[in-house]
Amino acid sequence: MAAQQLGGRTVLVQRVDGQDGKGLMALVDQLKNKLGSAAILLGGEHEGKVVLVAGVTKDLAGPLKAGDWIRTTAQAVGGKGGGRPDMAQGGGTDVAALDQALSAATEWVAQQ
């Protein structure tokens, strides 16, 4: 997984198939610890549905709210989501739209 710099912030948006929400949440926590200051959104297909988890370290959670990020991304895959400014999850049913939704998730961060 390769993080990128967007507007001076470390951002990682990655597709990870085969994990449920708990698995992705644990992975987001591990990545936040490893990267230090970062905004991370993982999404993947699990049992025919889209699972999304976003985590934003506390230093970035002011301008980048994980709940808003996940809500926007989940809408792109026909679903819903929400959560706290530092951690959120959601999902949807349109697995075919997942890759495009993840690209849009990166663009969303660039606009914040």
N, C-alpha and C positions, 0 to 999 in steps of 0.2 A: 504494500500500500504506500502510495507516494502522496505526501502532503504538498500543497502549493502555497505560494504567497499571494494574497489578494489584498490590496490596500494596506500593506504592512501587517496583515494578520495571517496566521497559519491556518489553512483550511484543508480539510480532507473530506471528500465526498466519494464514496466507494460502494460498489455493488458487492454484496456478500450473500450468496444464495444458500439455502438449507438451514438457516438459523431462525429460531423463533424470537419473539420480542425480548425474552430474558437473555438469550444468548447474545443478541446484538447489543443489549444494554451493558452487559458485562464487558464486551469488546470495546464499546465506546469509553467506558470507565478506564480500561487498561490503556487505551490510546491517549486519553486526556492526561493520565499520569505520565506517560512516556513523552508526549509532546510539550507538556508544560502549559503553554498558552495557545489554545486552539479552538476552532469550531469544527465539529465532526458530525457528518450525517452519513449513516449507513443504511442501505436499503437492499432488500433482496426478496426472492420468491421463496415462500415456505408453504408447502401443502396447497399450492394453487392460488395463494393470495400474496399480496405485497405486504411486507413488514418494513416499517421505517422507524429508526431511532436517531435522535439528534442530541448531541451534548455540546455545550459551550462552557468553557472555563469561566469562572466568576469574573475575571478581569475583562472579559469581552461580552458578558451577559447584559450589559447596558444597551449598547447599540445593536447587538445581535441576540435576539430572544429565540431560544430553541423552540418554544411553543409556536411562535409565528412562522418560523422556518418550516417546521414539520406540517403545520396546517396548510401552508401554500403547496408544499410538495405532495401531501396526501391528496389534495384536490386534483392534482394532475394525474393521479392513478385511480380516480373515482372513489375516493375515501375521505376519511376524516382523521384528525389528530389534534393533539394539544398537549400542554404540560406546563412545566415551570420555565422560567427564563434560562435555567442552566441544563435542563434535561426534559425531553419530550419524546413521545412516541405516537405512532399512528399506523395507518395501513390503508389498503384499498383492494380492489378486485381486478384492476386492469394491468396485468403483468406485462402485456405487450408495450405499455406506455412507460415502464419503469426506467429504461435507459434515458429516454428523453426527459423524464421528470428529474433524474439525477443531474443531468446537464443543466436544467433550469434551476436546480437548487444551488449550483455553483454560481450561476448568474445572479441569483437573489442576494447572495452574500456580497458580491461585487457592487451591488447597488445600495447597500446599507451604509 
